Amino acid sequence: MWTKTWPLLRGSFRHTDFSEAKPEFARWEASIDPMRGERRRMYEELVAALAKEIEDALDDGAFHSFSLRW
């Protein structure tokens, strides 16, 4: 499932500004949008699938240790 979307998720989030995330999440939580519940379930499924894929990759040793360069 994630193998098709994984390239879209690549990239560095080091310089991403998440300062607006909390207010946006609060606004979304208060939304009366009828599709909100359906989208939330979809997002939860996607996050669970990604977590499972990462866990499986770690169990399989697909990731090797690395050092961060600052």
Backbone as CSV, one residue per row, in Angstrom:
resi,resn,N_x,N_y,N_z,CA_x,CA_y,CA_z,C_x,C_y,C_z
1,MET,0.818,-1.189,0.000,0.000,0.000,0.000,0.871,1.265,0.000
2,TRP,1.812,1.346,0.920,2.634,2.551,1.034,3.735,2.610,-0.006
3,THR,4.006,1.487,-0.664,5.097,1.521,-1.627,4.798,2.481,-2.770
4,LYS,3.519,2.686,-3.078,3.155,3.619,-4.141,3.241,5.064,-3.668
5,THR,2.936,5.312,-2.400,2.916,6.685,-1.901,4.204,7.074,-1.199
6,TRP,5.058,6.117,-0.889,6.267,6.422,-0.121,7.118,7.512,-0.767
7,PRO,7.329,7.518,-2.106,8.142,8.599,-2.679,7.577,9.985,-2.376
8,LEU,6.279,10.090,-2.202,5.670,11.377,-1.881,5.997,11.812,-0.461
9,LEU,6.351,10.855,0.391,6.621,11.156,1.790,8.096,11.431,2.053
10,ARG,8.941,11.193,1.068,10.370,11.405,1.264,10.683,12.881,1.403
11,GLY,11.809,13.145,1.973,12.258,14.524,2.098,12.563,14.843,3.537
12,SER,13.202,15.955,3.716,13.592,16.366,5.054,12.534,17.272,5.649
13,PHE,12.145,16.966,6.866,11.201,17.809,7.585,11.935,18.719,8.560
14,ARG,13.249,18.731,8.488,14.060,19.496,9.426,13.705,20.982,9.394
15,HIS,13.397,21.506,8.213,13.129,22.933,8.078,11.638,23.240,7.945
16,THR,10.791,22.277,8.242,9.356,22.487,8.146,8.860,23.238,9.367
17,ASP,8.015,24.222,9.137,7.453,25.023,10.222,6.111,24.426,10.630
18,PHE,6.071,23.841,11.814,4.842,23.235,12.311,4.121,24.147,13.299
19,SER,4.475,25.428,13.343,3.883,26.339,14.327,2.380,26.501,14.134
20,GLU,1.899,26.311,12.918,0.465,26.450,12.659,-0.288,25.134,12.843
21,ALA,0.398,24.068,13.127,-0.247,22.758,13.187,-1.292,22.677,14.293
22,LYS,-0.963,23.139,15.484,-1.900,23.021,16.600,-3.185,23.816,16.354
23,PRO,-3.112,25.103,15.943,-4.361,25.828,15.665,-5.162,25.214,14.514
24,GLU,-4.465,24.734,13.484,-5.166,24.110,12.360,-5.846,22.819,12.790
25,PHE,-5.178,22.034,13.631,-5.782,20.801,14.123,-7.009,21.116,14.969
26,ALA,-6.926,22.138,15.815,-8.073,22.535,16.642,-9.237,22.988,15.763
27,ARG,-8.937,23.742,14.710,-9.987,24.182,13.788,-10.630,22.982,13.098
28,TRP,-9.807,22.032,12.688,-10.312,20.836,12.024,-11.157,19.997,12.981
29,GLU,-10.702,19.866,14.243,-11.451,19.100,15.243,-12.830,19.701,15.480
30,ALA,-12.959,21.023,15.401,-14.231,21.704,15.645,-15.112,21.746,14.399
31,SER,-14.617,21.272,13.294,-15.340,21.341,12.030,-16.627,20.524,12.081
32,ILE,-17.647,21.040,11.403,-18.909,20.296,11.297,-19.024,19.637,9.921
33,ASP,-17.925,19.596,9.207,-17.882,18.985,7.885,-18.373,17.543,7.985
34,PRO,-19.396,17.164,7.194,-19.926,15.799,7.283,-18.924,14.714,6.886
35,MET,-17.907,15.062,6.115,-16.910,14.072,5.695,-15.776,13.934,6.705
36,ARG,-15.762,14.756,7.746,-14.662,14.771,8.710,-14.414,13.396,9.325
37,GLY,-15.462,12.748,9.790,-15.317,11.434,10.415,-14.739,10.403,9.460
38,GLU,-15.225,10.431,8.224,-14.724,9.486,7.223,-13.251,9.741,6.919
39,ARG,-12.885,11.013,6.758,-11.478,11.345,6.501,-10.609,10.972,7.690
40,ARG,-11.117,11.188,8.894,-10.343,10.842,10.087,-10.053,9.342,10.121
41,ARG,-11.063,8.535,9.835,-10.855,7.079,9.795,-9.827,6.710,8.727
42,MET,-9.914,7.369,7.570,-8.971,7.095,6.496,-7.547,7.450,6.936
43,TYR,-7.370,8.614,7.566,-6.049,9.025,8.036,-5.519,8.065,9.096
44,GLU,-6.396,7.622,9.997,-5.965,6.676,11.030,-5.498,5.371,10.401
45,GLU,-6.202,4.907,9.372,-5.801,3.690,8.673,-4.456,3.882,7.972
46,LEU,-4.267,5.044,7.338,-3.001,5.309,6.654,-1.835,5.374,7.633
47,VAL,-2.042,6.024,8.767,-0.985,6.113,9.778,-0.667,4.727,10.332
48,ALA,-1.698,3.923,10.583,-1.478,2.569,11.092,-0.718,1.726,10.065
49,ALA,-1.069,1.871,8.786,-0.378,1.114,7.738,1.082,1.544,7.632
50,LEU,1.330,2.838,7.725,2.708,3.325,7.670,3.506,2.840,8.872
51,ALA,2.908,2.899,10.057,3.588,2.420,11.263,3.920,0.936,11.135
52,LYS,3.003,0.159,10.583,3.228,-1.279,10.397,4.362,-1.505,9.401
53,GLU,4.364,-0.737,8.316,5.422,-0.901,7.319,6.786,-0.551,7.903
54,ILE,6.848,0.512,8.689,8.105,0.902,9.329,8.540,-0.168,10.317
55,GLU,7.603,-0.668,11.118,7.920,-1.714,12.094,8.445,-2.963,11.399
56,ASP,7.784,-3.366,10.310,8.230,-4.545,9.567,9.622,-4.337,8.980
57,ALA,9.868,-3.138,8.449,11.182,-2.854,7.870,12.258,-2.891,8.942
58,LEU,11.952,-2.348,10.111,12.923,-2.382,11.206,13.177,-3.811,11.666
59,ASP,12.118,-4.615,11.731,12.270,-6.015,12.119,13.099,-6.791,11.105
60,ASP,12.955,-6.433,9.826,13.694,-7.118,8.766,15.119,-6.607,8.626
61,GLY,15.462,-5.588,9.374,16.806,-5.027,9.287,17.032,-4.211,8.034
62,ALA,15.968,-3.677,7.468,16.089,-2.900,6.235,16.777,-1.563,6.468
63,PHE,16.752,-1.101,7.702,17.395,0.173,8.013,18.717,-0.103,8.712
64,HIS,19.715,0.600,8.313,21.030,0.452,8.912,21.330,1.692,9.729
65,SER,22.194,1.540,10.690,22.534,2.700,11.509,23.211,3.754,10.642
66,PHE,23.025,4.985,11.015,23.610,6.089,10.275,23.919,7.213,11.246
67,SER,24.719,8.139,10.795,25.017,9.301,11.630,24.455,10.536,10.946
68,LEU,23.907,11.418,11.739,23.372,12.665,11.200,24.494,13.667,11.062
69,ARG,24.485,14.385,9.978,25.479,15.437,9.776,24.792,16.765,9.982
70,TRP,25.273,17.532,10.918,24.653,18.833,11.210,25.444,19.924,10.627
